[in-house]
């Protein structure tokens, strides 16, 4: 599938996997609308690329009005939305009875609500175009049953997102819409890379570019092919014990 000249909305673009995705999409000649809260970071990222158009929109993905403005900007500036990359994410590692209530709310709105709502806003456009591809950066944790200790809210929402994406594909595929879920293993990102007991074993962490390559692979498939789910898992992930320990130091707390 030729990608040059297509338009993508990317959330979570300023760091980790999202930033790597922006780099890969720019290399393919894809124009982008980036949505994030840190405008200065988006502008710095935008300045790194030439040959593609990149628009930046201040966006809190937990707020419907901001999501609507993000999609509206893409339509006004480019006249279409071909690709949606849902990449925004937050994490919170606590035993459930100790997890701050505000953390639960933030994880729910960022990691699930924003994905579903942006899919709703763009699916309507893509249906009219008879073309579109929604890619959700989900989590390799959905493959662990039961959900990892102190990650049960985070993982449960990712499991729900996986189910939503599969349902959306079957409902919308006759209208030319593709939906792909990417399941990255533990990756060197701001979410996990600074956690003390994980970062000391760097060999256990994937690089963000690995997940970004999976995104591009999905986008490049022929029109009659949809990679519904792509799992990119660490070769050295231990399955007999939690990847992230039950008690974890939070450097930003």
C-alpha positions, 0 to 999 in steps of 0.5 A: 500500500503506497503511503506517501501523501496520506494523512495521519493523526498521531497521539502520544507523539512526543515520547516513546513509541509515539515519537518513533512512529512519527519518525517512521511515518515521516520517512514514508512521506505521510503528512501528520497532525500531532496531538499532545499536551506539550506543544513545545515538544511537538514543535521541536519534533516537527522541526526535525523533519522536512518533505512532509507537512506536520501540524501540531495541536494542543490536545488533552486526550481525556477531553472530548472537545480537544479530540474533536478539535484534533480531528477538525484540524486534520480535516481543515488542513488536509481535507481527509484523515487516512490513518489514526495512530492511537498512541497516548498512554499513562501507567500506574503501578500499585497494588490495587488497594493502594492505587490512587483513585485519581490514577485510576481515572487518568488511566481509564480516560487516557488509555481507553476512552481517548482511543474509543472516542478518536476511533468514533470521530475518525470512523465516520470520516473514513466510512465516507472516504471508503478508506482508513486505517486505525492503529492502536498501540495496546500492550503485550500485557493483554497476553498474560492471564491473569493480568500482572499484579499491580497492573490490573487496571492498566491491563484490564483496560488494554484487554477491553481495548483489544476486544473493542478493536476486533469488534470495530474491524468486523463492523467496519471492514465492508466500508474499507476500514482497517483496524490493527492492534499492536501489542508491544512488550516492555519497551524503553519509554517514559512509562517503564524506562525509569522504573528502578527495578526494570531499567537496571536490566536493559536487555529486558527492554525493547526499543520504541522503533521495534513497535513503530516498525510494526505499525509501518508493516501494518500500514503497508499491507495490500488493500485486501489485507488487514493485520488485525493483531501484531504482537512484538514481544521481548525475547527475554521477557520472564513469563514465570514471574512479573515483568515489573515487580509487585512493589515498584519505586515511582521516581516521579512520586 
